[in-house]
Amino acid sequence: MINPMSLAGRAIIVTGAGQGIGFSVAKLISDLGGTPILVDRDSEKVAEAASTIGRDLLTLTGDVTDPQFAQAAVAATTARFGTISGLVNNAGITRTAMIEKMTFEQWSEVTSVHLTGSFLFLQAVGQHMVERFRAGEGRPGAIVNLSSDAGVQGTMGQINYGTAKAGILGMTMSAAREFARYGIRVNSVAFGVVETQMTETIRGEKLRETYLSRIPLGRWSTADEAAKPICFLLSDAASYITGQRLSANGGHQMNA
């Protein structure tokens, strides 16, 4: 029986893979037969993540906002596996403050990790995939960028995060248009509230009921749930989908 979600034989880079959604994505890629390349700035967390998955995996430690690191990650991956078939731009941080109190550093840190980091890895992996296509190697792969409901409807206390996630949507559509001629698909997944370290404040006692009341399904998403739509977009099950935003938010923000 054919499994359209199979990722067998595919090397896929996952940024921010040391914990949360990134770890769950890496684990599911492995479970679906693929080979995740775990990228994170925390060497201990990424090593522990690879050990938990239980395979001899390539782990890379560095700053996603460093252009040289993105290129080095591609070089290290191709040196070991020959080709790269996918990328998940997951790395992200939050620095919460109301607009009038937000420092330039808080603004810059968040936009740099989410926007610049995603662009640098998209560019580096995209260049590799374009070269594969020009060499006649068929469909070179898929890229998934992580966005958020905050990028569609805004969020209080996180103008840096909301702006960055809105930018991810524009980046996704622009890249999808440019890369389509090379058979490269680029999509985004916009999440609501996922049970990760980054959402602890929202899920805390003070704000919990307010946020849950806005989610028709009445609960948060788990990180393992969040990994599934990402891997769907990486797989051949999504072979005719590009330039799209898949909202995985329990109905919190609905699309026409």
C-alpha positions as CSV (number, residue, x, y, z in Angstrom):
1,M,0.0,0.0,0.0
2,I,1.3,3.4,-1.0
3,N,1.8,5.9,1.9
4,P,1.5,9.4,0.4
5,M,2.9,10.8,3.6
6,S,6.1,8.8,3.3
7,L,9.4,10.8,3.6
8,A,11.6,7.8,3.0
9,G,15.0,8.6,1.6
10,R,14.7,12.4,2.2
11,A,17.1,14.5,4.2
12,I,15.2,17.4,5.7
13,I,16.7,20.3,7.7
14,V,14.7,21.4,10.8
15,T,15.7,24.6,12.6
16,G,14.9,25.1,16.2
17,A,14.9,21.3,16.5
18,G,16.1,21.1,20.1
19,Q,12.6,21.3,21.7
20,G,8.9,22.0,21.1
21,I,7.5,21.9,17.6
22,G,10.9,21.5,16.0
23,F,11.7,18.4,18.0
24,S,8.2,16.9,17.3
25,V,8.7,17.6,13.5
26,A,12.1,15.9,13.5
27,K,10.8,12.9,15.3
28,L,7.8,12.5,12.9
29,I,10.1,12.9,9.9
30,S,12.1,10.0,11.2
31,D,9.0,8.0,11.9
32,L,7.9,8.6,8.3
33,G,11.2,7.2,7.0
34,G,13.0,10.5,6.4
35,T,16.3,11.8,7.9
36,P,15.9,15.0,9.9
37,I,19.0,17.3,10.3
38,L,18.6,18.9,13.6
39,V,19.6,22.6,13.8
40,D,19.6,24.6,17.1
41,R,21.6,27.2,18.9
42,D,21.6,25.0,22.1
43,S,24.1,22.2,21.6
44,E,22.9,20.2,24.7
45,K,19.3,20.3,23.7
46,V,19.8,19.3,20.1
47,A,22.1,16.5,21.1
48,E,19.5,15.3,23.6
49,A,16.8,15.5,20.9
50,A,18.8,13.4,18.5
51,S,19.4,10.8,21.3
52,T,15.7,10.7,22.1
53,I,14.8,10.1,18.4
54,G,17.3,7.2,18.7
55,R,19.3,7.4,15.4
56,D,22.7,8.6,14.4
57,L,21.5,11.9,13.2
58,L,23.4,15.0,12.0
59,T,23.1,17.9,14.5
60,L,24.3,21.4,13.8
61,T,24.7,24.1,16.4
62,G,24.6,27.8,15.4
63,D,22.7,31.1,15.0
64,V,20.1,31.0,12.2
65,T,20.7,34.8,11.7
66,D,24.2,34.1,10.6
67,P,24.5,33.9,6.8
68,Q,27.6,31.8,7.0
69,F,25.9,29.3,9.3
70,A,23.0,28.7,6.9
71,Q,25.4,28.0,4.0
72,A,27.5,25.8,6.3
73,A,24.5,23.8,7.3
74,V,23.7,23.1,3.7
75,A,27.3,22.1,3.0
76,A,27.4,19.8,6.0
77,T,24.1,18.2,5.0
78,T,25.0,17.6,1.4
79,A,28.4,16.3,2.3
80,R,26.8,13.6,4.4
81,F,23.6,12.8,2.6
82,G,24.2,14.1,-1.0
83,T,21.0,16.1,-1.3
84,I,18.5,18.1,0.7
85,S,14.8,17.3,0.1
86,G,13.2,19.6,2.6
87,L,13.4,22.5,5.0
88,V,11.3,23.4,8.0
89,N,11.9,27.0,9.2
90,N,10.8,26.6,12.8
91,A,13.4,28.5,14.9
92,G,11.8,31.3,16.9
93,I,11.8,33.4,20.0
94,T,9.6,35.9,21.8
95,R,10.4,39.1,23.6
96,T,7.2,40.4,25.0
97,A,6.5,44.2,25.6
98,M,3.9,46.7,24.8
99,I,4.7,49.0,21.9
100,E,5.6,52.1,24.0
101,K,8.0,50.0,26.2
102,M,9.6,47.8,23.5
103,T,13.3,48.3,23.1
104,F,15.0,48.2,19.7
105,E,16.9,45.1,20.9
106,Q,13.6,43.3,21.7
107,W,12.3,44.3,18.2
108,S,15.5,43.3,16.4
109,E,16.0,40.0,18.2
110,V,12.6,38.6,17.3
111,T,12.4,39.9,13.7
112,S,16.0,38.7,13.1
113,V,15.4,35.2,14.2
114,H,12.0,34.7,12.6
115,L,12.4,36.7,9.4
116,T,16.1,37.0,8.7
117,G,16.8,33.4,9.9
118,S,14.0,32.0,7.8
119,F,15.1,33.9,4.7
120,L,18.8,32.8,5.1
121,F,17.9,29.1,5.3
122,L,15.3,29.4,2.6
123,Q,17.8,31.0,0.4
124,A,20.6,28.6,1.1
125,V,18.5,25.5,0.8
126,G,16.7,27.0,-2.2
127,Q,20.0,27.5,-4.1
128,H,20.8,23.9,-3.5
129,M,17.4,22.7,-4.8
130,V,17.6,24.9,-7.9
131,E,21.0,23.4,-8.7
132,R,19.5,19.9,-8.3
133,F,16.6,20.8,-10.7
134,R,19.0,22.2,-13.3
135,A,21.1,19.1,-13.1
136,G,17.9,17.1,-14.1
137,E,17.3,15.5,-10.7
138,G,13.5,15.9,-10.9
139,R,11.4,17.4,-8.1
140,P,13.9,18.8,-5.7
141,G,11.8,19.2,-2.6
142,A,9.6,21.3,-0.3
143,I,10.0,24.2,2.2
144,V,7.7,24.9,5.1
145,N,7.8,28.1,7.0
146,L,6.1,28.5,10.4
147,S,3.8,31.4,10.8
148,S,1.1,32.2,13.4
149,D,-2.4,33.6,13.9
150,A,-0.5,36.6,15.2
151,G,0.7,37.3,11.7
152,V,-2.9,37.4,10.4
153,Q,-4.8,39.2,13.1
154,G,-2.1,40.8,15.3
155,T,-1.4,40.3,19.0
156,M,-1.0,42.5,22.0
157,G,2.4,42.8,23.6
158,Q,4.2,41.2,20.7
159,I,4.2,43.6,17.8
160,N,7.7,42.3,17.0
161,Y,6.4,38.7,16.8
162,G,3.2,39.6,14.9
163,T,5.1,41.6,12.4
164,A,7.7,38.8,11.8
165,K,5.0,36.2,11.4
166,A,3.1,38.4,8.9
167,G,6.4,38.8,7.0
168,I,6.7,35.0,6.9
169,L,3.5,34.8,4.9
170,G,4.8,37.3,2.4
171,M,8.1,35.5,2.2
172,T,6.3,32.2,1.6
173,M,4.2,33.5,-1.3
174,S,7.1,35.3,-3.0
175,A,9.4,32.3,-2.7
176,A,6.6,30.0,-4.0
177,R,6.2,32.1,-7.1
178,E,10.0,32.3,-7.8
179,F,10.8,28.6,-7.0
180,A,7.7,27.1,-8.8
181,R,9.6,26.9,-12.1
182,Y,12.1,24.7,-10.4
183,G,9.6,22.3,-8.9
184,I,10.2,23.6,-5.4
185,R,7.1,24.0,-3.3
186,V,6.9,26.6,-0.5
187,N,4.1,26.7,2.1
188,S,3.5,28.0,5.6
189,V,1.6,26.6,8.6
190,A,0.0,29.2,10.9
191,F,-0.5,27.9,14.4
192,G,-2.7,29.3,17.2
193,V,-1.5,28.2,20.7
194,V,0.7,25.2,20.9
195,E,1.8,23.6,24.1
196,T,5.5,24.7,24.1
197,Q,7.7,26.8,26.3
198,M,7.0,29.9,24.3
199,T,3.3,29.8,25.1
200,E,3.6,29.2,28.9
201,T,2.3,32.7,29.8
202,I,-0.8,32.5,27.5
203,R,-1.5,29.1,28.9
204,G,-1.0,30.2,32.5
205,E,-3.8,30.6,35.1
206,K,-4.3,34.3,34.5
207,L,-5.0,34.1,30.7
208,R,-5.9,30.5,30.2
209,E,-9.7,30.8,30.1
210,T,-9.7,34.0,28.0
211,Y,-7.7,32.3,25.3
212,L,-9.4,28.9,25.5
213,S,-12.9,30.6,25.1
214,R,-11.8,31.8,21.6
215,I,-10.9,28.4,20.4
216,P,-13.9,26.4,19.1
217,L,-12.2,23.1,19.8
218,G,-11.7,24.2,23.3
219,R,-8.1,23.1,23.8
220,W,-4.5,23.9,22.9
221,S,-2.6,22.0,20.2
222,T,0.1,19.6,21.3
223,A,3.5,19.8,19.6
224,D,3.0,16.4,18.2
225,E,-0.3,17.5,16.6
226,A,1.5,20.6,15.2
227,A,4.1,18.4,13.5
228,K,1.5,16.6,11.3
229,P,0.5,19.4,9.0
230,I,4.1,20.4,8.5
231,C,5.1,16.9,7.5
232,F,2.0,16.7,5.2
233,L,3.3,19.8,3.3
234,L,6.7,18.2,3.0
235,S,5.3,15.0,1.6
236,D,4.0,14.0,-1.8
237,A,0.5,14.1,-0.4
238,A,0.8,17.9,-0.9
239,S,2.5,17.6,-4.3
240,Y,0.2,20.2,-6.0
241,I,0.1,22.7,-3.1
242,T,2.4,25.7,-3.0
243,G,2.2,29.3,-1.8
244,Q,-0.5,28.5,0.7
245,R,-1.1,29.2,4.4
246,L,-2.5,26.1,6.3
247,S,-4.1,27.3,9.5
248,A,-3.8,24.7,12.3
249,N,-5.4,26.6,15.2
250,G,-8.5,24.7,16.5
251,G,-10.7,27.2,14.7
252,H,-9.4,30.2,16.5
253,Q,-8.9,32.0,13.1
254,M,-11.0,30.8,10.2
255,N,-10.4,31.3,6.5
256,A,-13.0,31.7,3.8
